[in-house]
Amino acid sequence: MDLSVIIVSFNVKRYLGQAIRSVITATKGIGSEIIVIDNCSSDGSPEMVETLFPEVKLIRSGTNIGYAAACNKGIQIASGEFVLILNPDTVVAPEALSICLRFMRENPDAGAAGAHMSDGQGRFLPESKRGFPSPLTSLFRLTGLAFLFRKSGLINRYYLGNIPVDKNCRADILTGAFMFIRRDALEKAGLFDEAFFMYGEDIDLSWRIVQAGFNNYYLADARITHFKGMSAGNNNPDCIIHFYNAMIIFSKKYFSRFTLPLIVIAIKGRMYLALFLAYIRKHNMKIVTSPDFED
């Protein structure tokens, strides 16, 4: 079998159906299987999969075991030469998987490939291609300097700002929303680190694939739409905390004890700011949707 597509789902029934349909279209002519790991959804997602997509392998987790652990469960039962980790809130372009498969077979040094991702409004998502988040790169990002100097190869190294979005390139870090991975790379680098409940597991695995002797690539012509945040929840305080705690876990794994304290302080500062802004947005939403303002 050429390809195993693994989708981890948690309460995203509306998006999951369209993701599966897009994968079915994109895998025509490719020997493939689709595996959905449901992390104990309560919105009828698994029932929808069973009813509408009987050809899909559905695995139900008794509890929400986290994204990394659920991906590992899917990888362990997958039989494809390549594995695609795909978010449920995505739509894959019809030719995207064929492009990835061809590239991976023509480039044996490629451990994994990522796609050109756009959001629901068609805007390019910069996390499609990323460099290794070194201490300096992380500080540029956390302090907002990377946002101010978006096209700088030094200051915006995290998002490879100096490389055009329409050009294929090596990218140290790929996103877990779409990771097209060579099985041999997984066998050498290992599976996802389950210390990451959600967020950060993609950065960690991407870097271990590089350390295992492979290269990761961003493929500009392999396109997907990612309705970003739908699979996690926008402005959810728990998600914000998970996100920044994942950054701390990664920093502790890879940064020296000399740079670590400063990085952790910066991360926690950004986390508290993000929580405060989420509170403000939620407060404003309540005012706007108050009965006094409804039509």
Residue pairs with C-beta under 8 A, 6 or more apart in sequence:
1 31
1 32
1 33
1 79
1 80
1 81
2 30
2 31
2 32
2 80
2 81
2 82
2 101
3 27
3 30
3 31
3 32
3 33
3 80
3 81
3 82
3 83
3 84
3 97
3 101
4 32
4 33
4 35
4 74
4 75
4 78
4 79
4 80
4 82
4 83
4 84
5 23
5 27
5 32
5 33
5 34
5 35
5 84
5 86
6 35
6 37
6 71
6 74
6 75
6 78
6 83
6 84
6 85
6 86
7 16
7 19
7 20
7 23
7 34
7 35
7 36
7 37
7 86
7 87
7 88
8 36
8 37
8 39
8 67
8 70
8 71
8 74
8 85
8 87
8 88
9 16
9 36
9 37
9 38
9 39
9 41
9 45
9 46
9 88
9 231
10 38
10 39
10 40
10 41
10 45
10 64
10 231
11 41
11 42
11 43
11 45
12 41
12 43
12 45
12 88
12 89
12 230
12 231
13 41
13 43
13 44
13 45
13 48
15 88
15 89
15 90
15 227
15 230
15 231
16 36
16 45
16 48
16 49
16 88
17 48
17 52
18 91
19 86
19 87
19 88
19 89
19 90
19 91
19 92
20 34
20 36
20 49
20 52
20 53
20 56
22 90
22 91
22 92
22 93
22 94
23 34
23 86
23 92
23 97
24 34
24 53
25 92
25 94
26 92
26 93
26 94
26 95
26 96
26 97
26 98
27 34
27 97
29 98
30 97
30 98
30 101
31 80
32 80
32 97
33 57
33 78
33 79
33 80
34 53
34 55
34 56
34 57
35 56
35 57
35 59
35 74
35 77
35 78
36 46
36 49
36 56
36 57
36 58
36 59
37 59
37 61
37 70
37 71
37 73
37 74
38 45
38 46
38 49
38 58
38 59
38 60
38 61
39 61
39 63
39 64
39 65
39 66
39 67
39 70
40 60
40 61
40 62
40 63
40 64
46 58
46 60
49 56
49 58
50 58
57 77
59 73
59 74
59 77
61 70
61 73
65 73
66 194
66 196
66 197
66 198
67 176
67 192
67 196
67 197
67 198
67 199
67 201
68 192
68 193
68 194
68 195
68 196
68 197
68 198
68 201
69 192
69 194
71 85
71 176
71 191
71 192
71 201
72 191
72 192
72 194
75 83
75 186
75 191
76 191
80 183
81 182
81 183
82 100
82 101
82 104
82 180
82 181
82 182
82 183
83 180
83 181
83 183
83 186
84 97
84 100
84 178
84 179
84 180
84 181
85 176
85 178
85 179
85 181
85 202
86 92
86 177
86 178
87 176
87 177
87 178
87 226
87 231
88 231
89 226
89 227
89 228
89 229
89 230
89 231
90 177
90 178
90 224
90 225
90 226
90 227
91 224
91 225
92 178
92 224
93 222
93 223
93 224
95 221
95 222
96 115
96 222
96 223
96 224
97 180
97 222
99 219
99 221
99 222
100 113
100 115
100 180
100 219
100 222
101 180
103 110
103 113
103 217
103 219
103 222
104 110
104 113
104 180
104 182
107 217
109 214
109 215
110 182
110 214
110 215
110 216
110 217
111 181
111 182
111 185
111 189
111 209
111 210
111 212
111 214
111 215
111 216
112 174
112 179
112 180
112 181
112 182
112 185
112 206
112 209
112 214
112 216
112 217
113 174
113 180
113 216
113 217
113 218
113 219
113 222
114 128
114 129
114 171
114 174
114 175
114 178
114 179
114 180
114 216
114 217
114 218
114 219
114 222
115 128
115 178
115 180
115 218
115 219
115 222
115 223
115 224
116 124
116 128
116 165
116 166
116 218
116 219
116 220
116 221
116 222
116 223
116 224
117 124
117 125
117 127
117 128
117 175
117 177
117 178
117 223
117 224
117 225
117 226
118 124
118 125
118 223
118 224
118 225
118 226
119 125
119 225
119 226
119 227
119 228
120 225
120 227
120 228
124 165
125 226
125 228
126 159
126 161
127 159
127 175
128 165
128 175
128 218
129 159
129 160
129 163
129 165
129 169
129 171
129 218
130 158
130 159
130 160
130 171
130 172
130 173
130 174
130 175
130 203
131 137
131 157
131 158
131 159
131 160
131 171
131 172
131 173
132 172
132 173
132 207
132 210
133 141
133 158
133 173
133 203
133 250
134 157
135 255
135 256
135 259
135 262
135 263
137 146
137 157
137 158
138 158
138 247
138 251
138 263
138 266
139 262
139 263
139 266
140 146
140 155
140 156
140 157
140 158
141 158
142 263
142 266
142 267
142 269
142 270
143 266
145 155
146 152
146 155
146 156
146 157
146 158
146 159
146 161
148 155
149 155
149 156
149 161
150 156
150 159
150 161
151 161
151 162
152 161
152 162
153 160
153 161
153 162
153 163
155 161
156 162
160 169
160 171
160 218
163 169
165 220
166 220
167 220
168 217
168 218
168 219
168 220
168 221
169 217
169 218
170 215
170 216
170 217
170 218
171 216
171 217
171 218
172 206
172 207
172 210
172 216
173 202
173 203
173 206
173 207
173 216
174 202
174 206
174 216
174 218
175 202
176 201
176 202
177 202
177 224
177 226
177 228
178 224
178 226
179 202
179 205
179 206
180 222
181 209
182 214
185 209
185 212
185 214
188 212
188 213
188 214
189 205
189 208
189 209
189 211
189 212
189 214
190 205
190 208
191 205
192 201
192 204
192 205
193 201
193 204
193 205
195 249
196 204
196 246
196 249
196 250
197 242
197 246
198 232
198 239
198 242
198 243
198 246
199 239
199 242
199 243
199 246
199 247
200 243
200 246
200 247
200 249
200 250
201 246
203 250
204 250
204 253
206 216
207 254
209 216
210 216
232 239
233 239
235 278
235 281
235 282
236 278
237 275
237 278
240 271
240 274
240 275
240 278
241 271
241 275
243 271
243 274
244 267
244 268
244 270
244 271
244 274
247 267
248 264
248 267
248 268
251 260
251 263
251 264
251 267
252 260
255 263
287 293
